[in-house]
Amino acid sequence: MTTEKNIKEYILKGIEEETVNGQYDPFWTSLHNTGTTLWLDTGDIDEAMEVWSGEMEALTTNNTLINKVIQKGIYDDFIPRTQEILDSMPRRKKIMETAFILNARHGLRLARKFGGFVSVELHTDTAHNIDDIVSYGLRYRDICPEKFIIKVPYTASGLIGARILREKGVRINFTLGFSARQDVMAAYISRPDYLNVFLGRIGAYIVDNKIGDGVGPGEKAVMETQKHISKIRAELASSTRLIAASIRHHKQLEMLAGVDVFTIPPKVAGMGRKELTGNFMSRLDEDYNTGLSFDPSGEGMDKFWKVDSKLIVLARKLGNKLPVTGHELEEIMRNEGFIDMFPVLSEGEIQRISDDGKIPVRSAWLEKINAGQIAPDTLLNLAGLASFTNDQAELDNRIEKIIK
C-alpha cells in the first residue's frame, strides 16, 4: 500500500460525529428566498453550532481559520500518531503532509457534524506550483468526493491548476478574489464552481488608510461582479457562482441579498438574527455609492468594480487556450498591458506586503499605483496570500514542535 493510501485510511479512521439536524428559521428562509445560498465562514465546530440552521448548506475554512482551531490543541495527541506513516519523508514534506492530514481530518468532522459541504484550503506552499495544486486537490477530493470543495488561491499558477482540477471533476472554490476583473479572469480561465469577492477587506483598506468610511466600495464590487459572473455563466453554460466573502457587518446581509452565495462568520450571523427584521428582498439592482474622498479612478480604486473590455476579450482567449505555466500567463498579462494585475516586485516589496498584514499601507504603494504598475485589488490579493502564509507558518511551527 502506498504512503498516500495509508494517509487516506488514517484520515478516514474513527471519526464519530453525531450529525446536527439544523432547524429551519423564517429569518434565514427569507434571505435564502432572495436567491442567496447560505454558508458559514468558520472551522470551529462550537461556533458553528451556535448559529447553524437548516437553510445553511456549507462551511468555509481557510489557513487562518484552521490555524485558529489547531492552536487550541485539540489535535496535539493526534499529530504524533501520524508520524509512523510519514517517517521516511524529509522533514519539510512531513510537516506539509501533517498539515494536509489535519485539514482533511477536520474538514471531514465538519462535514459529518453538519451534513453540508466543506471548503478545504490548500497549503500555501502550493500556491505557485501547478503540479502540487493538482496533486493535493485530487487527494482532498478522493478523501471526501461528496462533500469537499477545494479552495485554490488567486495566483497565475492557481488559475491554471484550478482549471486542470475542474476538468478532472474536482469542485473548486477559487479564493482570494477582490474585484470584478479578477473574478472575470477566473471565470473564463479556471471556470470554478465558486469564486469570491472579499468585500470586508476592501472596506478595511479604505478605513485603515483614511480615504473613506468603508461603506459602499466592497458592496459595489460584489454587485458588479455578480452581473459579470451571471453573464459569463450563461455564455459558457457553466455553473460558476459568486461568493460574497469577508462579510464584516450584519447590515451587509440586507445590502447584498440576492448574490449567489454568502459565507457568513458566526458572529455576523448571530448579530443579523438579533438586529435585522428578516424581511429580505433582492438588492441586485442596487448601485452603491463608494463614499471615497477622491475620484476612484485616480488611484485605480474603480478597478474593484470596473472591467476593461480588452480584459474580457483576453480572459476569454486564455480560457480557450490555457497557458502551460504560471510564468507564461503572467508574461501574457504584462505584455497585453495588465502588469498591475501581475506586477514585478522586488524582494523588499514582497516582504513589505507580508509585514503589513491583511491590509496594505496605501502610502507605500502610491507611486507604483499611479504608474500603473500595481493596483489596490492586486495589493489586497497579495496581502491576503501573505497573511494566509503567515498563519500557515504558525500551524506548521506547532506541528514541528510536536513531532521533533
C-alpha positions as CSV (number, residue, x, y, z in Angstrom):
1,M,0.0,0.0,0.0
2,T,1.4,3.4,-0.9
3,T,2.0,6.2,1.6
4,E,-0.8,8.3,0.1
5,K,-3.3,5.4,0.6
6,N,-2.1,4.9,4.2
7,I,-2.6,8.6,4.8
8,K,-6.1,8.5,3.4
9,E,-7.0,5.5,5.5
10,Y,-5.7,7.2,8.6
11,I,-7.6,10.4,7.9
12,L,-10.9,8.4,7.5
13,K,-10.4,6.2,10.5
14,G,-12.5,6.6,13.6
15,I,-14.5,9.8,13.0
16,E,-17.5,9.8,15.2
17,E,-19.5,12.9,14.9
18,E,-23.2,13.0,15.5
19,T,-24.9,14.9,12.7
20,V,-26.8,18.1,13.7
21,N,-30.3,18.4,12.3
22,G,-30.5,22.2,11.9
23,Q,-33.9,23.6,12.4
24,Y,-35.3,25.9,9.7
25,D,-35.7,29.5,10.6
26,P,-38.1,32.0,8.8
27,F,-35.3,34.6,9.1
28,W,-32.8,32.6,7.1
29,T,-35.5,31.2,4.8
30,S,-36.4,34.8,3.8
31,L,-32.8,35.5,2.9
32,H,-32.5,32.2,1.1
33,N,-35.6,33.1,-0.9
34,T,-33.9,36.1,-2.5
35,G,-31.7,33.6,-4.4
36,T,-28.8,33.5,-1.9
37,T,-27.3,30.2,-0.8
38,L,-26.1,30.4,2.9
39,W,-22.7,29.1,4.1
40,L,-20.9,29.7,7.4
41,D,-17.4,31.1,7.4
42,T,-15.7,29.1,10.3
43,G,-13.9,25.9,11.0
44,D,-14.8,26.0,14.7
45,I,-17.5,23.4,15.5
46,D,-18.7,25.1,18.7
47,E,-19.0,28.5,16.9
48,A,-21.0,26.9,14.0
49,M,-23.3,25.0,16.5
50,E,-24.5,28.3,17.9
51,V,-26.0,29.6,14.6
52,W,-26.3,26.6,12.3
53,S,-29.7,26.5,10.6
54,G,-31.5,24.2,8.2
55,E,-31.1,26.6,5.4
56,M,-27.3,26.6,5.6
57,E,-25.5,24.3,3.1
58,A,-21.8,24.5,3.7
59,L,-18.9,25.8,5.8
60,T,-15.7,27.5,4.6
61,T,-12.3,27.1,6.2
62,N,-9.0,28.7,5.3
63,N,-5.4,28.7,6.6
64,T,-6.3,31.3,9.2
65,L,-9.4,29.6,10.5
66,I,-7.9,26.2,10.6
67,N,-4.8,27.6,12.4
68,K,-7.1,29.1,15.0
69,V,-8.7,25.7,15.6
70,I,-5.4,23.8,15.7
71,Q,-3.8,26.3,18.1
72,K,-6.5,25.2,20.7
73,G,-4.5,22.0,21.0
74,I,-7.4,19.7,20.0
75,Y,-5.1,17.7,17.7
76,D,-2.0,17.7,19.7
77,D,-2.4,14.0,20.6
78,F,-3.4,13.1,17.1
79,I,-0.4,14.6,15.4
80,P,2.3,12.3,16.8
81,R,0.4,9.2,15.7
82,T,0.6,10.4,12.1
83,Q,4.4,10.2,12.1
84,E,4.6,6.4,11.7
85,I,3.1,6.8,8.3
86,L,5.3,9.8,7.3
87,D,8.6,8.6,8.9
88,S,10.5,8.2,5.7
89,M,9.8,11.7,4.4
90,P,12.1,14.7,4.5
91,R,11.2,17.0,7.4
92,R,9.6,19.8,5.4
93,K,7.5,17.3,3.4
94,K,6.5,15.6,6.7
95,I,5.2,18.9,8.1
96,M,3.3,19.7,4.9
97,E,1.7,16.2,4.9
98,T,0.7,16.5,8.5
99,A,-1.0,19.9,7.8
100,F,-2.8,18.2,4.9
101,I,-3.9,15.4,7.3
102,L,-5.2,17.9,9.8
103,N,-7.1,19.9,7.2
104,A,-8.7,16.9,5.7
105,R,-9.5,15.3,9.1
106,H,-11.1,18.5,10.5
107,G,-12.9,19.0,7.2
108,L,-14.4,15.5,7.5
109,R,-15.5,16.2,11.1
110,L,-17.3,19.4,9.9
111,A,-18.9,17.6,7.0
112,R,-20.2,14.8,9.2
113,K,-21.3,17.1,12.0
114,F,-23.3,19.5,9.9
115,G,-24.1,17.3,6.9
116,G,-23.0,20.1,4.5
117,F,-20.3,20.8,2.0
118,V,-16.9,22.0,3.4
119,S,-14.4,24.2,1.6
120,V,-10.9,23.0,2.4
121,E,-7.8,25.1,1.5
122,L,-4.5,24.0,0.1
123,H,-1.3,24.6,1.9
124,T,0.2,28.0,0.9
125,D,3.4,26.3,-0.2
126,T,1.4,25.0,-3.2
127,A,0.2,28.5,-4.3
128,H,2.7,28.9,-7.2
129,N,3.2,25.2,-8.1
130,I,0.6,23.8,-10.6
131,D,1.7,20.2,-10.0
132,D,1.2,20.5,-6.2
133,I,-2.1,22.3,-6.6
134,V,-3.4,19.5,-8.8
135,S,-1.9,16.7,-6.7
136,Y,-3.3,17.9,-3.3
137,G,-6.6,18.9,-4.9
138,L,-7.1,15.4,-6.2
139,R,-6.2,13.9,-2.9
140,Y,-8.7,16.1,-1.0
141,R,-11.4,15.2,-3.5
142,D,-10.6,11.5,-3.1
143,I,-11.0,11.7,0.7
144,C,-14.5,13.1,0.5
145,P,-15.8,13.5,-3.0
146,E,-19.4,14.1,-1.9
147,K,-18.7,17.0,0.4
148,F,-15.2,18.6,-0.1
149,I,-14.9,21.7,-2.3
150,I,-11.2,22.6,-2.8
151,K,-10.1,26.2,-2.3
152,V,-7.4,27.3,-4.7
153,P,-5.9,30.8,-4.3
154,Y,-5.8,33.5,-7.0
155,T,-2.3,33.3,-8.4
156,A,-1.2,32.7,-12.0
157,S,-0.5,29.0,-11.2
158,G,-3.7,28.8,-9.2
159,L,-5.7,29.9,-12.3
160,I,-4.2,27.1,-14.3
161,G,-4.2,24.5,-11.6
162,A,-7.9,25.2,-10.8
163,R,-8.8,24.7,-14.4
164,I,-7.0,21.3,-14.6
165,L,-8.7,20.2,-11.4
166,R,-12.1,21.3,-12.7
167,E,-11.6,19.3,-15.9
168,K,-10.9,16.3,-13.7
169,G,-14.2,16.8,-11.9
170,V,-13.0,18.4,-8.7
171,R,-15.2,21.1,-7.3
172,I,-13.3,24.3,-6.9
173,N,-13.8,27.4,-4.7
174,F,-11.4,29.9,-6.3
175,T,-10.4,32.2,-3.4
176,L,-8.7,35.5,-2.7
177,G,-10.5,37.4,-5.3
178,F,-11.1,41.1,-4.5
179,S,-12.5,42.6,-7.7
180,A,-14.8,42.1,-10.7
181,R,-11.8,42.0,-13.1
182,Q,-10.0,39.3,-11.1
183,D,-13.2,37.2,-11.0
184,V,-13.8,37.7,-14.7
185,M,-10.3,36.3,-15.3
186,A,-11.0,33.3,-13.0
187,A,-14.5,32.6,-14.5
188,Y,-13.1,32.4,-18.1
189,I,-9.8,30.7,-17.3
190,S,-10.4,28.5,-14.3
191,R,-14.2,28.0,-14.7
192,P,-14.6,27.1,-11.0
193,D,-17.8,26.2,-9.2
194,Y,-17.3,29.2,-6.9
195,L,-15.3,32.4,-6.8
196,N,-15.1,35.2,-4.3
197,V,-15.1,38.9,-3.6
198,F,-13.6,39.6,-0.1
199,L,-15.6,42.7,0.4
200,G,-14.7,43.3,4.0
201,R,-11.1,43.7,3.2
202,I,-11.9,46.3,0.6
203,G,-13.8,48.3,3.3
204,A,-10.9,47.8,5.7
205,Y,-8.4,49.1,3.2
206,I,-10.4,52.3,2.8
207,V,-10.9,52.8,6.6
208,D,-7.4,51.9,7.6
209,N,-5.9,54.2,5.0
210,K,-8.3,57.0,5.9
211,I,-9.8,57.6,2.5
212,G,-13.4,57.0,3.3
213,D,-15.8,55.3,5.7
214,G,-15.5,51.9,4.0
215,V,-19.2,51.6,3.3
216,G,-20.1,51.1,-0.4
217,P,-17.0,50.1,-2.4
218,G,-17.0,46.5,-1.3
219,E,-20.7,46.2,-1.8
220,K,-20.4,47.8,-5.2
221,A,-17.6,45.4,-6.2
222,V,-19.8,42.4,-5.2
223,M,-22.8,43.7,-7.2
224,E,-20.8,44.5,-10.3
225,T,-19.0,41.2,-10.1
226,Q,-22.3,39.4,-9.8
227,K,-23.5,40.9,-13.1
228,H,-20.4,39.8,-14.9
229,I,-20.5,36.3,-13.4
230,S,-24.2,35.8,-14.4
231,K,-23.4,36.8,-18.0
232,I,-20.3,34.5,-18.2
233,R,-22.3,31.7,-16.6
234,A,-24.8,32.0,-19.4
235,E,-22.2,32.4,-22.1
236,L,-20.1,29.3,-21.1
237,A,-23.1,27.3,-19.8
238,S,-21.0,26.9,-16.7
239,S,-22.0,26.5,-13.0
240,T,-19.7,29.3,-11.6
241,R,-21.3,31.2,-8.7
242,L,-20.1,34.2,-6.8
243,I,-19.5,34.1,-3.0
244,A,-19.7,37.3,-1.0
245,A,-16.9,36.7,1.4
246,S,-15.3,38.6,4.3
247,I,-18.7,39.8,5.4
248,R,-17.9,42.1,8.4
249,H,-21.3,43.7,9.4
250,H,-24.8,42.2,9.7
251,K,-26.3,45.0,7.6
252,Q,-24.4,43.6,4.6
253,L,-26.8,40.6,4.8
254,E,-29.5,43.0,3.6
255,M,-27.3,45.1,1.3
256,L,-26.2,42.1,-0.7
257,A,-29.3,39.9,-0.7
258,G,-29.7,38.1,-3.9
259,V,-26.0,37.4,-4.5
260,D,-25.3,33.8,-5.4
261,V,-23.7,32.8,-2.1
262,F,-22.9,34.3,1.3
263,T,-20.3,32.8,3.6
264,I,-21.1,34.4,6.9
265,P,-18.9,34.5,10.1
266,P,-20.9,33.1,13.0
267,K,-20.7,36.4,14.9
268,V,-22.2,38.3,11.9
269,A,-24.9,35.6,11.6
270,G,-25.8,36.0,15.2
271,M,-26.0,39.8,15.1
272,G,-28.0,39.6,11.9
273,R,-30.5,37.3,13.5
274,K,-30.7,39.6,16.5
275,E,-30.8,43.0,14.8
276,L,-32.4,42.6,11.4
277,T,-36.1,42.3,10.6
278,G,-35.7,39.3,8.4
279,N,-37.8,40.9,5.6
280,F,-35.2,40.4,2.9
281,M,-35.5,41.3,-0.7
282,S,-33.1,41.1,-3.6
283,R,-30.8,44.1,-3.9
284,L,-29.1,43.0,-7.2
285,D,-30.1,46.2,-8.9
286,E,-28.5,48.5,-6.3
287,D,-25.7,50.8,-7.3
288,Y,-23.9,51.6,-4.1
289,N,-22.1,54.9,-3.6
290,T,-18.4,54.5,-2.9
291,G,-18.1,57.2,-0.3
292,L,-14.5,57.8,-1.2
293,S,-12.8,61.2,-0.5
294,F,-11.5,61.4,-4.1
295,D,-12.3,60.3,-7.7
296,P,-11.9,56.5,-7.5
297,S,-10.3,56.3,-11.0
298,G,-7.4,58.4,-9.7
299,E,-5.8,55.5,-7.7
300,G,-7.3,52.6,-9.5
301,M,-10.0,52.1,-6.9
302,D,-12.6,51.7,-9.6
303,K,-10.8,48.6,-10.7
304,F,-12.6,46.8,-7.8
305,W,-15.8,47.0,-9.8
306,K,-14.9,48.1,-13.4
307,V,-13.7,45.6,-16.0
308,D,-11.8,46.7,-19.2
309,S,-13.5,45.3,-22.3
310,K,-10.0,44.4,-23.5
311,L,-9.5,42.2,-20.4
312,I,-12.7,40.3,-21.1
313,V,-11.5,39.5,-24.6
314,L,-8.1,38.4,-23.3
315,A,-9.6,36.3,-20.5
316,R,-11.9,34.6,-22.9
317,K,-8.9,33.9,-25.2
318,L,-6.8,32.5,-22.3
319,G,-9.7,30.3,-21.2
320,N,-9.9,28.8,-24.7
321,K,-6.1,28.2,-24.9
322,L,-4.8,27.7,-21.4
323,P,-1.2,28.8,-20.8
324,V,1.1,25.9,-19.7
325,T,2.8,27.7,-16.8
326,G,2.0,30.5,-14.4
327,H,5.0,32.4,-15.7
328,E,3.7,32.2,-19.2
329,L,0.3,33.6,-18.0
330,E,2.0,36.4,-16.1
331,E,4.0,37.4,-19.2
332,I,1.0,37.4,-21.4
333,M,-0.9,39.6,-19.0
334,R,2.0,42.1,-18.7
335,N,2.5,42.2,-22.5
336,E,-1.1,42.9,-23.0
337,G,-1.0,45.9,-20.7
338,F,-2.2,44.4,-17.4
339,I,1.0,44.5,-15.4
340,D,-0.9,45.9,-12.5
341,M,-2.6,42.5,-12.1
342,F,0.6,40.5,-12.1
343,P,3.3,43.1,-11.0
344,V,7.0,42.7,-10.9
345,L,8.0,43.1,-7.3
346,S,11.4,43.3,-5.5
347,E,12.2,41.1,-2.5
348,G,11.8,44.2,-0.3
349,E,8.3,44.9,-1.7
350,I,7.2,41.3,-1.2
351,Q,8.5,41.5,2.4
352,R,6.6,44.8,2.9
353,I,3.4,43.2,1.9
354,S,3.9,40.4,4.4
355,D,4.9,42.7,7.2
356,D,1.8,45.0,6.7
357,G,-0.6,42.1,7.2
358,K,-4.0,41.8,5.6
359,I,-4.4,45.5,4.8
360,P,-1.6,47.2,2.8
361,V,-0.4,50.7,3.7
362,R,-1.5,52.8,0.8
363,S,1.1,55.5,1.1
364,A,3.9,52.9,0.5
365,W,2.4,52.0,-2.9
366,L,1.0,55.2,-4.3
367,E,3.9,55.8,-6.7
368,K,3.6,52.3,-8.1
369,I,-0.2,52.6,-8.3
370,N,-0.1,55.9,-10.1
371,A,2.5,54.5,-12.6
372,G,0.0,51.7,-13.4
373,Q,2.4,49.0,-12.0
374,I,0.1,47.7,-9.3
375,A,-3.5,48.3,-8.2
376,P,-5.4,48.1,-4.9
377,D,-7.2,44.8,-5.8
378,T,-3.8,43.2,-6.6
379,L,-2.3,44.6,-3.3
380,L,-5.2,43.0,-1.3
381,N,-4.8,39.7,-3.1
382,L,-1.0,39.6,-2.4
383,A,-1.6,40.7,1.2
384,G,-4.3,38.1,1.6
385,L,-2.0,35.3,0.4
386,A,0.9,36.6,2.6
387,S,-1.4,36.6,5.6
388,F,-2.6,33.1,4.9
389,T,1.1,32.1,4.5
390,N,1.9,33.6,7.9
391,D,-0.9,31.7,9.6
392,Q,0.1,28.5,7.8
393,A,3.6,29.0,9.2
394,E,2.1,29.2,12.7
395,L,0.3,25.9,12.2
396,D,3.4,24.4,10.7
397,N,5.5,25.5,13.7
398,R,3.1,23.9,16.1
399,I,3.4,20.7,14.1
400,E,7.2,20.9,14.1
401,K,7.4,21.3,17.9
402,I,5.1,18.3,18.4
403,I,6.9,15.9,16.0
404,K,10.5,16.9,16.9
